[in-house]
Amino acid sequence: MDRRTEHTGQENSEGIMEGVMHKSPYEIQKEEETKAYNKKKQNEMSDSVEESVQYWQENDDISPRMSENKYTLKQVLGLGESFDVDMREMVLGGKHVGLLLLTGFAKDEILLEVLKRLTYLTPDQVSEHALKSYFESYIPHIQVEKVDKMSAVINKVLTGMSAMFVEGDRSVLVMDTRSYPVRSPEEPSLERVVRGSRDGFTETLLTNVTLVRRRIRDPGLKFEIMQVGRRTQTDVCVAYIDDIVDKVQVDSVREKIQRVDIDGIPAADKQLEEAIINKGWNPFPLVRYSERPDVTASHLLEGRVVIFVDTSPV
């Protein structure tokens, strides 16, 4: 080996050793923690929100400490990394509060009314259990519920709801403040009629359910909601009239949907059909598609089972 090369190698190793010696114990500890964190993040192999939450905090409970909840939300939901995931922190009634939401889904008018009411609270008006006081007395909104599991909170926020964390409480208030981008119901291009209604289904599940409910004002009309897809958590609704339908068929459809174990159904109804309909050749169609609420209502009155899939107009 050349002496210059040997001398240069000795200088580099001495420089590295000198750099390590000049680092404080705090800096060394922070570097080790950063390495351990990056390794843990790379090793995560979670298939669902529940698994991811338990991976990062070893349970599915909500912590009474805001900092611990924010850490979990950062790892699982991307708080601070995704631009549309936001947590508005403030002090309401003397309590540290964090409002978690997706900015693209949040409806400003509802949130402003809620915050306007809570902003004027004083510490004297709020009991020791602040979240209970907010829920029972001070939030002027109808669709509010308590949730005590972190994975359930994250799943609801991903559907567009808003979650209110309160320092010191092990529950979260979830408010339905969502507003999806929707188009108005229009007549389907493939099912046009000369006489009759001109409305049709859209890509929003709630709108489609309402169009059918408007035509069948029967208390026996049931809409069962469930989620399909470990990652997409797509809303799927099974509709039927309770005293007309064959209950065995309803149970069979429900069980087949619940057994679907895939990452998601981005192709919506077509992908779900392939997952639940028995394979094999059949000369007759096993399902029928329709974009018209009046046709769907007619099938329900005949005792059929109807399946709605969110993001699909059929």
C-alpha positions as CSV (number, residue, x, y, z in Angstrom):
1,M,0.0,0.0,0.0
2,D,1.2,3.5,-0.7
3,R,2.2,5.5,2.3
4,R,0.1,8.5,1.2
5,T,-3.0,6.2,1.0
6,E,-2.3,4.8,4.4
7,H,-1.7,8.2,5.9
8,T,-5.0,9.5,4.4
9,G,-7.0,6.6,5.8
10,Q,-5.5,7.2,9.2
11,E,-6.5,10.9,9.0
12,N,-10.1,10.0,8.0
13,S,-10.6,7.5,10.8
14,E,-9.1,10.0,13.2
15,G,-11.5,12.7,11.9
16,I,-14.5,10.4,12.4
17,M,-13.4,9.5,15.9
18,E,-12.9,13.1,16.7
19,G,-16.4,14.0,15.4
20,V,-17.9,11.3,17.6
21,M,-16.0,12.4,20.6
22,H,-17.2,16.0,20.2
23,K,-20.8,14.9,20.2
24,S,-22.7,15.3,23.4
25,P,-24.5,12.4,25.0
26,Y,-27.8,14.1,24.1
27,E,-26.9,14.2,20.4
28,I,-25.8,10.6,20.4
29,Q,-29.0,9.6,22.1
30,K,-31.1,11.5,19.5
31,E,-29.2,9.9,16.6
32,E,-29.9,6.4,18.1
33,E,-33.6,7.3,18.6
34,T,-33.8,8.5,15.0
35,K,-32.2,5.4,13.6
36,A,-34.5,3.2,15.7
37,Y,-37.6,5.2,14.5
38,N,-36.6,4.9,10.8
39,K,-36.0,1.2,11.2
40,K,-39.4,0.7,12.9
41,K,-41.1,2.8,10.1
42,Q,-39.5,0.7,7.4
43,N,-40.5,-2.6,9.1
44,E,-44.2,-1.7,9.3
45,M,-46.3,-4.3,7.4
46,S,-49.8,-3.3,8.5
47,D,-52.8,-4.3,6.3
48,S,-55.4,-2.2,8.1
49,V,-55.8,0.9,10.3
50,E,-56.3,-1.2,13.4
51,E,-53.0,-3.1,12.8
52,S,-51.2,0.2,12.1
53,V,-52.4,1.8,15.3
54,Q,-51.5,-1.2,17.5
55,Y,-48.1,-1.3,15.8
56,W,-47.3,2.2,16.8
57,Q,-48.9,2.5,20.3
58,E,-49.3,-1.2,21.2
59,N,-53.1,-0.8,21.8
60,D,-56.1,0.8,20.2
61,D,-57.0,3.1,23.0
62,I,-57.0,6.9,22.9
63,S,-54.4,8.5,25.2
64,P,-55.4,11.3,27.6
65,R,-52.2,13.1,26.4
66,M,-52.6,15.2,23.2
67,S,-48.9,14.8,22.3
68,E,-49.2,10.9,22.3
69,N,-52.3,11.1,20.1
70,K,-50.6,13.5,17.7
71,Y,-47.7,11.1,17.4
72,T,-49.9,8.2,16.5
73,L,-51.9,10.3,14.0
74,K,-48.6,11.4,12.4
75,Q,-47.5,7.8,11.8
76,V,-50.9,6.3,10.8
77,L,-52.8,9.2,9.2
78,G,-49.9,11.4,8.0
79,L,-50.6,14.4,10.2
80,G,-48.0,17.0,9.3
81,E,-47.0,15.2,6.2
82,S,-50.2,15.2,4.0
83,F,-51.3,18.7,3.3
84,D,-55.0,17.9,3.6
85,V,-54.8,16.4,7.1
86,D,-55.1,19.2,9.6
87,M,-55.4,19.5,13.4
88,R,-56.6,22.8,14.7
89,E,-55.4,23.2,18.3
90,M,-57.0,25.8,20.6
91,V,-58.1,26.4,24.2
92,L,-61.9,26.1,24.7
93,G,-63.3,26.6,28.2
94,G,-59.8,26.4,29.7
95,K,-59.2,23.0,28.1
96,H,-56.6,22.1,25.4
97,V,-58.6,20.9,22.4
98,G,-57.5,19.5,19.0
99,L,-59.9,19.4,16.0
100,L,-58.8,16.8,13.5
101,L,-60.2,16.9,10.0
102,L,-59.6,16.5,6.3
103,T,-59.7,19.9,4.7
104,G,-61.3,18.7,1.5
105,F,-64.3,17.2,3.2
106,A,-64.9,19.6,6.1
107,K,-68.0,21.8,5.8
108,D,-67.0,25.3,7.0
109,E,-70.4,26.5,8.0
110,I,-71.0,23.6,10.5
111,L,-67.5,23.9,12.0
112,L,-67.8,27.6,12.4
113,E,-71.1,27.3,14.3
114,V,-69.6,24.7,16.6
115,L,-66.5,26.7,17.3
116,K,-68.4,29.9,17.7
117,R,-70.4,28.3,20.6
118,L,-67.4,26.8,22.3
119,T,-65.2,29.9,22.0
120,Y,-67.3,31.8,24.5
121,L,-67.1,29.2,27.2
122,T,-65.3,30.0,30.4
123,P,-63.5,27.5,32.7
124,D,-66.4,27.9,35.2
125,Q,-68.9,26.6,32.6
126,V,-67.0,23.4,31.9
127,S,-67.0,20.6,34.4
128,E,-64.0,18.4,35.2
129,H,-65.0,16.1,32.3
130,A,-64.9,18.7,29.5
131,L,-65.7,16.3,26.7
132,K,-68.9,15.2,28.5
133,S,-69.9,18.9,28.9
134,Y,-69.2,19.7,25.2
135,F,-71.2,16.6,24.2
136,E,-74.3,17.2,26.4
137,S,-74.6,21.0,26.5
138,Y,-72.4,23.0,24.2
139,I,-72.1,21.5,20.7
140,P,-75.0,22.7,18.6
141,H,-74.9,19.8,16.1
142,I,-77.2,16.8,15.7
143,Q,-74.8,14.1,14.4
144,V,-72.3,13.8,17.2
145,E,-71.0,10.6,18.9
146,K,-68.4,9.5,21.4
147,V,-65.6,7.1,20.1
148,D,-63.1,5.5,22.4
149,K,-60.9,3.6,19.8
150,M,-58.2,5.4,17.8
151,S,-58.6,3.2,14.7
152,A,-62.4,4.0,14.7
153,V,-61.6,7.7,14.9
154,I,-59.2,7.5,12.0
155,N,-61.6,5.5,9.9
156,K,-64.4,8.1,10.5
157,V,-62.1,11.0,9.8
158,L,-61.1,9.3,6.5
159,T,-64.8,9.3,5.5
160,G,-64.9,13.1,6.0
161,M,-66.0,13.5,9.6
162,S,-64.3,15.8,12.2
163,A,-62.8,14.5,15.5
164,M,-62.4,16.6,18.6
165,F,-59.6,15.5,21.0
166,V,-59.6,17.0,24.6
167,E,-56.6,16.9,26.8
168,G,-57.2,14.5,29.7
169,D,-60.0,12.5,28.1
170,R,-59.9,9.0,26.8
171,S,-62.7,9.5,24.3
172,V,-63.1,11.6,21.2
173,L,-66.2,13.5,19.9
174,V,-66.8,12.7,16.2
175,M,-69.0,15.1,14.3
176,D,-70.5,14.6,10.8
177,T,-69.3,17.7,9.1
178,R,-68.5,16.2,5.7
179,S,-69.4,17.6,2.4
180,Y,-68.6,15.5,-0.6
181,P,-68.1,17.0,-4.1
182,V,-71.2,15.8,-5.9
183,R,-73.1,16.3,-9.1
184,S,-76.8,16.8,-9.4
185,P,-79.0,13.8,-10.3
186,E,-79.4,13.6,-14.0
187,E,-81.2,11.2,-16.3
188,P,-79.0,8.2,-17.2
189,S,-78.0,8.3,-20.8
190,L,-78.5,4.5,-21.3
191,E,-81.9,4.3,-19.6
192,R,-83.8,7.3,-21.0
193,V,-87.6,7.3,-21.0
194,V,-90.3,9.3,-22.8
195,R,-92.5,9.6,-19.8
196,G,-91.4,9.4,-16.1
197,S,-88.9,10.9,-13.8
198,R,-85.7,12.4,-15.1
199,D,-83.4,11.9,-12.1
200,G,-80.7,9.2,-11.8
201,F,-78.1,7.9,-9.3
202,T,-74.9,9.8,-8.7
203,E,-71.5,8.8,-7.2
204,T,-72.6,9.6,-3.7
205,L,-74.1,6.8,-1.6
206,L,-76.2,9.0,0.6
207,T,-77.8,10.7,-2.4
208,N,-78.7,7.4,-4.0
209,V,-80.2,6.0,-0.8
210,T,-82.3,9.2,-0.4
211,L,-83.7,9.0,-4.0
212,V,-84.9,5.4,-3.2
213,R,-86.3,6.3,0.2
214,R,-88.3,9.2,-1.4
215,R,-90.1,6.7,-3.5
216,I,-90.7,4.0,-0.9
217,R,-91.9,5.5,2.4
218,D,-92.1,2.1,4.0
219,P,-90.8,1.5,7.5
220,G,-89.8,-2.0,6.4
221,L,-87.3,-0.6,3.9
222,K,-83.9,-1.4,5.4
223,F,-80.4,-0.1,4.5
224,E,-77.5,-2.0,6.0
225,I,-74.1,-0.3,5.7
226,M,-70.8,-2.1,5.8
227,Q,-67.2,-1.4,4.7
228,V,-65.3,-3.4,2.1
229,G,-61.5,-3.3,1.6
230,R,-58.8,-3.3,4.2
231,R,-57.3,0.0,2.9
232,T,-60.1,1.7,0.9
233,Q,-62.9,1.0,3.5
234,T,-65.5,1.6,0.7
235,D,-69.1,2.0,2.0
236,V,-71.4,-0.8,0.7
237,C,-75.1,-0.7,1.4
238,V,-77.5,-3.7,1.2
239,A,-81.1,-2.6,0.7
240,Y,-84.3,-4.7,1.0
241,I,-87.9,-4.5,2.3
242,D,-88.0,-6.6,5.4
243,D,-91.4,-8.2,5.2
244,I,-91.2,-9.0,1.4
245,V,-87.6,-10.2,0.8
246,D,-86.3,-13.8,1.2
247,K,-84.3,-13.5,4.5
248,V,-82.1,-16.4,3.5
249,Q,-81.0,-14.5,0.4
250,V,-80.3,-11.4,2.5
251,D,-78.1,-13.4,4.9
252,S,-76.3,-15.0,2.0
253,V,-75.5,-11.6,0.3
254,R,-74.4,-10.1,3.7
255,E,-72.1,-13.0,4.5
256,K,-70.5,-12.9,1.0
257,I,-69.8,-9.2,1.3
258,Q,-68.4,-9.6,4.8
259,R,-66.1,-12.4,3.6
260,V,-64.5,-10.2,0.9
261,D,-60.8,-9.9,2.0
262,I,-59.0,-7.6,-0.4
263,D,-57.1,-4.2,-0.2
264,G,-60.0,-2.3,-1.8
265,I,-62.6,-2.1,-4.6
266,P,-61.6,1.0,-6.6
267,A,-63.7,-0.3,-9.5
268,A,-66.7,-0.2,-7.2
269,D,-69.7,-2.3,-8.2
270,K,-68.0,-4.3,-10.9
271,Q,-65.2,-5.5,-8.7
272,L,-67.6,-6.3,-5.9
273,E,-69.7,-8.4,-8.2
274,E,-66.7,-10.4,-9.2
275,A,-65.9,-11.0,-5.6
276,I,-69.3,-12.2,-4.4
277,I,-70.9,-13.9,-7.4
278,N,-70.3,-17.6,-7.8
279,K,-67.8,-18.4,-10.5
280,G,-68.8,-20.6,-13.4
281,W,-70.7,-20.4,-16.7
282,N,-74.3,-19.4,-16.6
283,P,-76.4,-18.4,-19.7
284,F,-78.6,-16.1,-17.6
285,P,-77.5,-12.8,-15.9
286,L,-77.2,-13.2,-12.1
287,V,-77.3,-9.4,-11.4
288,R,-78.8,-6.4,-13.1
289,Y,-77.4,-2.9,-13.1
290,S,-79.5,0.3,-13.1
291,E,-78.9,4.0,-12.7
292,R,-82.6,4.8,-12.2
293,P,-84.1,5.1,-8.7
294,D,-87.6,4.3,-9.9
295,V,-86.4,1.0,-11.5
296,T,-84.5,0.2,-8.3
297,A,-87.6,0.9,-6.2
298,S,-89.6,-1.5,-8.4
299,H,-87.2,-4.3,-7.8
300,L,-87.3,-3.7,-4.1
301,L,-91.1,-4.0,-4.2
302,E,-90.7,-7.3,-5.9
303,G,-88.6,-8.7,-3.1
304,R,-85.2,-8.2,-4.6
305,V,-82.0,-7.3,-2.8
306,V,-80.2,-4.2,-4.0
307,I,-76.6,-3.3,-3.4
308,F,-75.3,0.3,-3.4
309,V,-71.5,1.0,-3.6
310,D,-70.2,4.4,-2.8
311,T,-68.5,6.2,-5.7
312,S,-70.6,4.3,-8.2
313,P,-73.9,5.6,-9.9
314,V,-75.2,2.0,-10.4
